[in-house]
């Protein structure tokens, strides 16, 4: 990853992660609002539901896969929200799908009790932001999960792991930051164990081709502004991602476009940014974070116009 882009991404998340956690909590990704995006939800629950829906769509975890030790890699882990959630959930499944009150405890409100038998599940999260890695480590200690979870500052294009290290490679909204999408997916495949699963959810632009046509000048201009504000080199379409994945040693490849399901997220974020505490937090967090907040409408309009898409890929090695 180029040093300039690396620094831009690091600075963006170093500056904004504390405010995001203060306003939104530990999950730094879209929420899920039903297949058509018309369900009203509490914002944190919508984010948890996105994780659950992704896992259900991909068909993981399976009881068979969790019969032995199971290792998770969270690429672009933020402050550890997904990493800790996945570790807790998979530990629960490993402990014979423990149920609470006749249903799964999706918030893991009794996580300490559930995790006693879940030591076989471990997770590693990587991020470019030292601030995020440190906060994620703190949160793991608070959750008494530090023996099962660790966080590193690492480049996803050159991961510091041996081949075939992980049973699940999870990338929730980090692919858009990668300046070399092919190298990124090659690395994900390299560190994945045979029989392991890759789950990727990423920002895309609309498909291209004879029917859809190439990007217009206006669309390119809109994308360029999004790239500038959110430290993105570029995004590609979901069919382009699929083409890359099919060139690798991966099978059972599936894709989906969940743009409708997640689009309401940006309007909810805009509303949350208008509270007094959020406004004060923005003013004290620096220009990088302020620019990102001012550009929230770009993403909302991008989903409305169909330019911005939320693409999913699942594959097995």
N, C-alpha and C positions, 0 to 999 in steps of 0.2 A: 504494500500500500504506500502511495507516495507520502512523503513527510508532510507536505502542506495539507493534504486532505486529512491525514492522520491527526494533525494538530487541530484542524477545524472541527472534526468530529469530537475529539477529546475536549476541546474548549466548550463546545455546545453542551455536552452532557455534564462536564464538570460544573458549569454555571447553572444549568437548569434543573438538575436532578433533585436538589434539595427542595426547590419550590414545588416541583411536580409531586414529590412525596407529601409535602405539607398540604397541598390542595386535593390531590387525587389518591394518594396512598402508594403502595409498593408496586403496582402493575403499570408499566409504561407502554401500553399498547391499546389498540382498538377494543371496543366492546362489541358484543353480539346482541342484536335486537330482533331476532327471528329471521327466517329466510327472506322475508320481504321488507325487513327493517321497520316494521310497524308496531313492535312491542315496546311499551313503556317500562323502563327498568331503572332501579337505583344504579348509579354509574359504576360502582365497584362490582356489583353483582353482574353487570353486563360484561365486564372484563373477565371475571371468573368464568362466566358462561362461554366466552370465546375459547378459553383453554379447554373446557370440557367438551365443547362441540368439535373442536379440532381433533381431540383424542378419539372421540366417538367416530368421527368421519374416517380417521386413519385406522381405526380398529385396534388401538393400543390403550392400556397395556392388556396383554392376554395372560391368563393364568399360566399357560405353558411357558411363556417367555420368562416369567418371574419365578420359575422353579429353582433357579440358581442365582448367583450374584448378578446384579443388573446395574449397568453404568449409563448415566445420562450426561450428555453434553448440551449445554444451553449456549448457543452462539449469539452473542449480543444480549447479555443477561440483565442489563440495567442494574437496578439495585437488588436483584435476586428474587423478585416477585414470583416469576414463573419457575425458577429453579427450585425454590423452597416448596412451592405448591406441588410441583411434579414429584419431588422426593417424598413428600407426605402422602400424596395420593397413591403412588406406586408402592410405598411401604404398606399402606392399608390393604391394597390388593394382594400383596405378598403374604399378608397375614389373613389369608382366606376370605378376602372381600368382607371385612368386618363392617357391619351395619349399625347405625345408630338410629333408634326410634323408627325402625322399619324402612329407613332410606339412607342413602349415602350422605355423609356430612360434608357437603360441598365447600363449606367455609373452614373445615378442619378446626372447629372451635375447641375440640378435645384432642388436638394434635399430639400433645405430649403423651397421652394415654395410648393413642393409636401407634405412635412411633416406637414404642418399647420393643416390638417384635420386628421392626422394619430395617434392621441394621444392614441387611444384604443389599439394599438399594442405596447407591451413592450417586452424587451429581457434581459436575464441575461447570461453573459459569465463566465465560470469558467476555471481556469488554475492553475497549480502548481507553476508558476513563478510570484513572486511579481513584477519583472521588466515588464513583459507582462501586468499584471493587471493594473499597474500604467500608462503605456503607452496607453493602451486601454481606460482608463478613461480620459486621456488627449485628445485623439482623439475624444471621445464622446463629450467633451466640445467644441472642435473646430468645430464639426459638429452641435452644438447646439441641441444635442440629449440626454443630460445627464438626462433629466426628464423621458425618455423612456427606457434608457439602463443603466445597472450597471454591474460591473465586480468584481469578487471575487476570492481570492486564496482559492481553495477548492479541496478536494480529490474526484474524480469521483466514487470511490468505497464506499464512505460514504458521499453522498451529503447532505448538510445542508438545505434540503427543505422538506416540508410536502408531504405526499402522494398526488398524483393527482393534481400537481401544474401547469403543462405546457401542452399546446396544441400541441406543436412541440418540440421534442427532436432531436437536430441536432448534429451529431458527424462526423466531417470531418477530418479524419486522426489523431485520438487520440486513437482508440481502440488498435492499435499496442503497445502502451505504458502500457497497463493495465496488471498487473501480474495475475489477476484473471478475465478471460473473462466472466465467468458465473456471478460472482458478479457484474461486470460492467453492463452487460445487464439487470440483475435483478434490479439494481438501476435505469437504464434508464426507464424500465417498471414501476417501483414503482412511479416515479415522473410524469409519463405521465397520463393525464386525460383520462377517458373513451371517445373513439372517436378520441383521439389524434393520431398523427403520429410520428413514429420513422424513421429517415433517418440516416443510418450509411454508411460511406465510409471509408475503412481501408486497410492497407497493409496486404497482405496474402502471404502464400506460395502456391505452386501448389497443386491441389487436390491429395489425396492419394488413395490407394485402389488396387484392383486386376488388373485393366487395367493400371493405372499410376504407380503403384509400390510405395514402401516406399522411403523416402528421402535417397539419396546415401550419403556416407561419405563426398564426395566432396561438395555436396549441403549443408550438415550440417555445414561444415567448412565455406562456404560462408555466410550462415545465421548467424553463430556465430560472424563473423566479423562485419556484419551489426548491430547485436544486441549491440555489444560492443561500436561501434562508435555513434549510434543514441539512446543510453540509452533505449533499448527495452528488456523486459524480454524474450519474444518469440512471434512468430506470428503463426497463425493457418490457415487452409484452409477455403475457403468460405463455402463449405459444412458443416464444423464443426461449423461455425458461425450459419448457418441456423438451424442446429440441436439444438443449444442452444435456439435460438429464438422461435422455435416450442415448446419448453418445457415451455414457458411463456404464460401469458394471452394476447396473441397477435394474430391477424387474418390478412387476406389479405396479407400474407407474400410473398414478391417477392425478388429475388436476380438477380444480373447481374455481369458479369466480364467485366470491362472496361479497361483492361490492355493495349490493343492496342491503345485506345483513349488517354491515358495519358502518355504512354511510352516516347514520344519525350521530355517530360518535363526535364528529367535529362540531356540530351545533351544540351538543352538550358541553364540550370543552369550552366553547365560546361563552356560554352562559356561566360556567364556573369561574371564568377569568374575570367576570364583572363584579365579583364580590369585593368588599373593601380589603379583606386580608390578602386576596390574590393580587389586587392592584398594587398594594403596598409591597408585596413580595416581588412583583415584577420590577417595580421602580428601584428596588435594592439589589436585584440579581444581575444587572448589567445589560448592555445593549444587545448582546447576542440573544439573550432570552427574550428581551422586549421585541426584537425583530421576529422571532419565532411566533410570539403571541399575536403580533399584528398581522401575520400571514395565515392565521387559522382559517380565515375566509377563503383563501386560495384553495385549500384542500376541500372545504365544503362545496365550493363551486365546481371544483374538478370532478367530484363524485356526481354532482347534479348533471353536469354536461356529458358524463361518460368518459371523459379523458382519463381520469384516475381510476384504477381498478385495484381490487384486493385479491391477489392470486394465491392459490394454494397448490402445493405439490406434495404428494406422498409417494415413497418408493421404498423398495426392499433390496438389500444387497445380497 
